[in-house]
Amino acid sequence: MINQLAFKNNIKTNQLYYLRADIDSEGDFILEGLPAELDYFNLQIAPNNEEYGHNRGTYWRYKEDKITPWEDTKTFVIKKSAQAHIHALDAQTLEPITSFDYLRIVSIKNKVPLHMQNKFLHINYPDGLLELLIPQRNAFTTVFLRAEGYVDAFVHLDTAVSGNIVEQEVMMKPAGMLRGNVVDKSGKVIHGAEIFIGTSNIHADNRTDEYGDFYVPLEEGDYNIFATYSKNACAQQEAHIETSRETYVTFVLGKGAQLKGHITKNGLNISAKIECTITQPDGTTQNMNGETNKEGNYCLEGLPDGTGTITISIITSPNDIQMKTFAIQVTKGMETVVNYGFT
């Protein structure tokens, strides 16, 4: 059986109306409960696929921006919609991923906005095929995919001609899981702390939940993990991630001395490596390394009392590295700021 879905929108009040009806063998349907005035009408017809609990197959669409008086019977001449067939595949085995979550945003994005983290929809298809409508004019779409055991992925979709089907494969890489917890120096959990994963291309804003916990799927490798909360609390750790395994880290904000700063080149934010060596009063030394985040900021926390050096380095070309070293003194409970602008 074919289902007909009608979306009605009154632009004057910005109110949406969703009505649904079945189309019979003669192509007729009846919609009841129509509002008195309509400024916009979008009719979408799709096959009913109860097996998946999700409409799947060829879609047709009819759009009318200015509604003429609709009395009794109205005839629609409809066109096939442009569609995207997104195939979610395991990057190693090329087998379809049959169960995953997806989010569609009508704009070009490289990461999921924080306010849309809970807007993902779940599907479970034996062939791993996701079918979506594509805007046919003046719009681009980003589709984000999440699956257990894989790194988050996304794909950009351009506009398409009515009736066209765009085939797109998304290779999802097996992941390890970074789990962690953020607390303050008294041991109280911190809700809403930002987690930043070095310079990696993470496709979501990561924040701690009400229990101070966070979860980030990552490819195998070594990472600098930053935890920040407000302008004055930050910490950094190094973590090694292995595929199909969990790595756990704990951040204590506000403990020990803090070294932070902002690095630029020719006035623009830049990725920089930070190397710090502190010699304590008893003669022992402690090393801590890090890197700037996407805004050019860095933060090293948990340093002991002492004096030492901080070396900042940037790669300006495959064969050229610029470096700058400063002498520093740090004190527990206090913040030391070292900013630098390369030219």
N, C-alpha and C positions, 0 to 999 in steps of 0.2 A: 504494500500500500504506500502511496505517496502522501507525505504530509506537506501542508502549506503553512509557512510561517509568515505572518504579516507584522511589520514593525511600524508603528505610527508615532510621529513626533509632532507636538504642537510647539513651534518655535517661540511663539509669543510667551508662553509660560514655561518653556524649557522642560515640559513634562513628557515622559515617554509612555507609550501604550504598547503592550505586547499582546497580540491576539493570535490564536492558532486554530486551524481547522483542517479537516481532511478533504482531499480532492477526490471526487468520485470518478467512475470510468468515463464519464462524459466530459471531464475537465471542469466540472462545476464545484463551487464551494460556497459556504455561507459563513459570513463573519457577523457575530452578534456583539452588541455593546460598543459600537463605534462612537467616539466623541462627536459632538456637534460640529466642531471646527477643526480642520486639519490644514497645516501649512506645508507639511512634508509627508511623503508616503514612500515606504520602501518595502516591496514585496519580495520575499525570498522563498523559493520552492526547493525542497531537497528530499531525496529518498529517505524513507523511514528504515533505520537499521537497528532493530531492537537488540540484536546480538551483542553489539558493542555499547549500547546505551549512548550513542553519539551519532549525529547525522553524518553520513559518509556516502560519497558518490558524486554524481554530476549535479551541480546547482544551476538554477536559473534565477535571474533577478530582474525586477522592474522597479524603476525609480521615477517619481513624479514630484517636482519641487513645488509646483503650484497646483493645488487641488481644485478641480472644477466640482460643482455640486454633484454629489453622489447620491442618487436616488434609485432605489430598487435594484437594478442590475447594471454592472459595469464589466466591460470586456477588456482584458489585458493582453497585449502582444509582448512577449518576454524574450530575453536573450540569455544565452548561457553566460554565467559569470566566469571571470578568469580565476584560475585555481593554482595553488602551489601543492605539489606532492613532496613532502619532506620525509626522506628516508633516514631514520635514526639507526646508525650502524656502529658496531664495536670496531674501533680503529685498528685493533690487532687481528681479529678473526674475520672481520667484514660480515659477521652475522648480524641480523636485525635485533635491535633492542626492543623488546615487546611491551615493556611497561616503563613509562616515564611521565614526567610532568612537563607542561609547556605553558608559556606565557607569550601572548602576541601584543606588541605595542606598535601603534601606527606612528612611527617616527624612527629615526636612525639613532640607536643607542648601542653602546658597547658594554654596558652593565645595567643590571636591574635596579631601578630607583628604590630607595628604602621603603617608600609608602606602597610599593606594589609587590613586596616580598611574599605576601600571603594571597596573591591573586592567581597563582599557578593552578592549572586544571590538570587532572590526572586522566590518562588514557591507558588502555591495555589492549593492544592489537597484535595478533599473531605474526603479522608481517612487518611490524614496526613502521607502518606508513601513517603519517599525519596529513590529512587533507584540510586545507584552509582556503578561504576566499582571499583574493588579492585586490586591493583598491585599483580601480581602473583609470584614475586620473589624479594627478597632483598629490600623491601620497606614497610614502615608503613604509615598509613594515619590517620590524625586527622580531624574530621568534627566538625565544630562549628555551633551551631544553635542559632538564635535570633528570638524572637517573641514579639510583642507588649504586654505588661503586664506581661512578664515573665523574670526571671533571665536567663542570657546567660548560655548555656550549651555546653558541648563538649563530644565526644566519640572517643576513640582510636580504630583503626581497624588494625588487623594483616593481613599479606599476606594470600591468600587462594588458594586452588586448582582450576584449570580451571573447570568451570561448576558449582561450588558450590555456594550456596546462604547463606550468613550469616545474620541471623535475629538479630537486635539490637534495644531494646527499650531505648528511652531517655526520662526520666521524667523531665519535665520542671516545675519549681516551680514558682507559682504566685509571683509577685514582686510589691514593691512600687518604686517610682521614686525619686532619688536624683537629683535635679537640682541646679545649682549654677552659680556664676559669680565671676571672679577674676579681681581685679583692683589694681593699685599701690596707694600710699598715696595721689597722686594728683587727683585720680579718673579716670585715664586713664585705659582702659581695657587692659589686658595682654593676648596676643595670644600665645598659646603654653605652658602655665603653666601646669605642671604635677599634676594630681590628684591621690592620693594614698589612698585607703580605708583600713586603719588599717592593720590587719593581715588576712583579709578576702580573699577568693580565687576568686578574680575577673579575668575573662578570657580575658581581653583586656588591652592594654595600653590606659590610659585616658588622653587626652590633651584638653585644652580649644580651642574653635574655634576662628575665626577672631573677634567675638563680646565678647570674654572673657567668653563665656558660656560653660558649660559641663553638660552631662546627663549620669547617671549611674543607671541601674535597680538593685535593691538590695532586698534581703529577709528581712522580717520584723525583726527589732532588733535595737540595739544601736551600733553606729559606731564612731570611731575617723577618721575624714576626714583631710587629709593633702593636702596643696597646696604649690608647690614649683616652683621657677623660678630662674634659675642660682644657684650658690652656696650660695649666700648671701640673698636670699629672700625666706622666707617660713612662713607658718602659719598653725594653726590647730584648728579644732572645733569639738565638739561632735554633733551628729545628731541622732534623733530617726526616724526610717523608719517604716511606716505602709503599709500593703498590699493594693494595689489599690488606694493609695493616694500619692500626691507629697509633698516632703519636700524641702524647698529652703534655701540655705545658701549663704552668700557673704563673700569673703575673701579680705582683704586689706593688701597687702604685703608692708613691709617697715614702718609699723606704730607701735610705742611703742618700748619697749626693747625686745631683742631677746635672748632666751636661747636655746642652741643647743649642740649636742655632739654625740659621737659614743660609743656604748656599745658592749663588747665582753665577751666571756667566754672561757678561755684557747686559746685565740687568734682567735676564730671564732665568726662571727656575731651571735647575739642572740636576740630573742624577749624579750623586757623588758617593764615594766610599769614605767611611770614617774609621780611623784606627786610633785607639786611645790606650796609653800606658800610664798607670799611676803607681808611684812608689810610696808605700806607706811609711809612717814614722819608724817602724821596726825594721825597715829595709826590704821587706817583701814587695813584690810587684804584682799588679793585676792588669791583664789586658782585656779590652772589650772593643769589639768591632761592630760596625753598623753601616747604614746607608740612608740617604735621604728618601723621603716619600715623594709622591707626585707633585707636592707643592714646594719641594726643595728644602723641606724641614727635616731635621734629625733629632733624636732624643736618646741619650744613654742614661739609664737610671740604675741605682743600686751600687754606685761606686763608693769605695772607701775613702776616708780622709787621706790626703796626701798631695804630692806635687807630681807633675809629669808632662806629657806632651800629647797633643792631638794633631794628627796628620789627615788632611783632606785632599783627596785626589779625584780627578775627573779624566775621562777619556775623550779627547777632542778629535782624534782620528785613529785609524787602525794602528798607526805607528807613533802616536804622540800621546803622552800622559802629562797633565799638569798637576803639580803637588804644592801644598803649602802646609808648613808645620808651625804650631804655636806652643809656647810654654803655658801651662795652666796650673791652678791650684783649686782643689775641690774640697768641700766640707759637707759632712752628712747633714741632711735637713735643709740644705741650701742649693740654689741653682746657679750654675755658671753658664754664661752665654758666650758662644764664639760664632759670629757671623763672618762670612767672607764672600767677596765678589771677584771671580776670575775675569780677566780681560783677554 
